[in-house]
Protein backbone atom coordinates (compact mmCIF):
# COMPACT_ATOMS: atom_id res chain seq x y z
CA UNK A 1 0.00 0.00 0.00
CA UNK A 2 1.50 3.32 -1.07
CA UNK A 3 0.88 5.88 1.67
CA UNK A 4 2.79 8.73 0.06
CA UNK A 5 -0.25 9.89 -1.94
CA UNK A 6 -2.57 10.12 1.08
CA UNK A 7 -3.33 13.42 2.77
CA UNK A 8 -2.64 13.96 6.47
CA UNK A 9 -6.37 13.63 7.14
CA UNK A 10 -6.53 10.35 5.25
CA UNK A 11 -3.50 9.07 7.17
CA UNK A 12 -5.14 9.98 10.51
CA UNK A 13 -8.32 8.18 9.46
CA UNK A 14 -6.30 5.17 8.42
CA UNK A 15 -4.46 5.27 11.76
CA UNK A 16 -7.79 5.22 13.64
CA UNK A 17 -9.02 2.32 11.51
CA UNK A 18 -5.81 0.43 12.27
CA UNK A 19 -6.21 1.05 16.01
CA UNK A 20 -9.79 -0.24 15.94
CA UNK A 21 -8.82 -3.29 13.90
CA UNK A 22 -5.90 -4.11 16.20
CA UNK A 23 -8.13 -3.85 19.24
CA UNK A 24 -10.71 -6.12 17.59
CA UNK A 25 -8.10 -8.71 16.62
CA UNK A 26 -6.47 -8.68 20.06
CA UNK A 27 -9.88 -9.33 21.57
CA UNK A 28 -10.49 -12.18 19.12
CA UNK A 29 -7.04 -13.66 19.82
CA UNK A 30 -7.68 -13.51 23.57
CA UNK A 31 -11.03 -15.23 23.18
CA UNK A 32 -9.50 -17.92 20.98
CA UNK A 33 -6.70 -18.52 23.51
CA UNK A 34 -9.26 -18.84 26.34
CA UNK A 35 -11.25 -21.36 24.32
CA UNK A 36 -8.12 -23.39 23.57
CA UNK A 37 -7.09 -23.41 27.24
CA UNK A 38 -10.56 -24.48 28.28
CA UNK A 39 -10.54 -27.28 25.70
CA UNK A 40 -7.17 -28.53 26.93
CA UNK A 41 -8.37 -28.48 30.53
CA UNK A 42 -11.46 -30.48 29.59
CA UNK A 43 -9.42 -32.94 27.53
CA UNK A 44 -7.06 -33.74 30.40
CA UNK A 45 -9.82 -33.67 33.00
CA UNK A 46 -8.54 -30.75 35.05
CA UNK A 47 -10.78 -28.07 36.46
CA UNK A 48 -9.89 -24.83 34.74
CA UNK A 49 -9.43 -23.10 38.10
CA UNK A 50 -6.78 -25.65 39.09
CA UNK A 51 -5.00 -25.20 35.78
CA UNK A 52 -4.91 -21.43 36.16
CA UNK A 53 -3.80 -21.47 39.80
CA UNK A 54 -0.75 -23.66 39.25
CA UNK A 55 2.37 -21.88 40.37
CA UNK A 56 5.44 -23.95 39.41
CA UNK A 57 8.04 -21.56 40.81
CA UNK A 58 6.14 -20.66 43.94
CA UNK A 59 6.11 -16.99 43.03
CA UNK A 60 3.35 -15.08 44.65
CA UNK A 61 2.91 -17.67 47.34
CA UNK A 62 2.85 -16.49 50.92
CA UNK A 63 5.56 -17.29 53.42
CA UNK A 64 4.67 -17.94 57.04
CA UNK A 65 5.80 -15.35 59.55
CA UNK A 66 8.68 -16.50 61.76
CA UNK A 67 8.94 -13.52 64.09
CA UNK A 68 6.35 -11.52 66.04
CA UNK A 69 6.66 -8.24 67.92
CA UNK A 70 5.96 -9.04 71.59
CA UNK A 71 4.59 -5.53 72.08
CA UNK A 72 2.19 -5.69 69.11
CA UNK A 73 0.93 -9.07 67.87
CA UNK A 74 -0.14 -7.57 64.54
CA UNK A 75 3.49 -6.90 63.58
CA UNK A 76 5.06 -9.99 62.09
CA UNK A 77 8.06 -10.70 59.88
CA UNK A 78 8.95 -13.68 57.69
CA UNK A 79 12.67 -13.24 58.20
CA UNK A 80 13.09 -12.35 54.55
CA UNK A 81 14.01 -9.01 53.11
CA UNK A 82 14.74 -5.88 55.06
CA UNK A 83 14.24 -6.03 58.81
CA UNK A 84 11.26 -4.06 60.06
CA UNK A 85 12.01 -1.15 62.36
CA UNK A 86 10.72 -3.01 65.42
CA UNK A 87 13.12 -5.92 64.77
CA UNK A 88 16.06 -3.56 64.31
CA UNK A 89 15.20 -1.75 67.54
CA UNK A 90 14.92 -5.10 69.35
CA UNK A 91 18.35 -6.20 68.15
CA UNK A 92 19.93 -2.78 68.79
CA UNK A 93 18.82 -3.03 72.43
CA UNK A 94 20.99 -6.15 72.77
CA UNK A 95 18.17 -8.72 72.73
CA UNK A 96 18.33 -11.93 70.71
CA UNK A 97 16.25 -12.43 67.58
CA UNK A 98 15.34 -15.92 68.80
CA UNK A 99 13.23 -14.23 71.50
CA UNK A 100 10.92 -13.00 68.72
CA UNK A 101 10.38 -16.43 67.13
CA UNK A 102 6.82 -17.58 66.79
Buried (B, 14 or more C-beta within 10 A) or exposed (E): EEEEEEEEEEEEEEEEEEEEEEEEEEEEEEEEEEEEEEEEBEEEEEEEEEEEEEEEEEEEEEEEEBBBBEEEEEBBBEBEEEBBEBBEEBEEEEEEBEEBEE
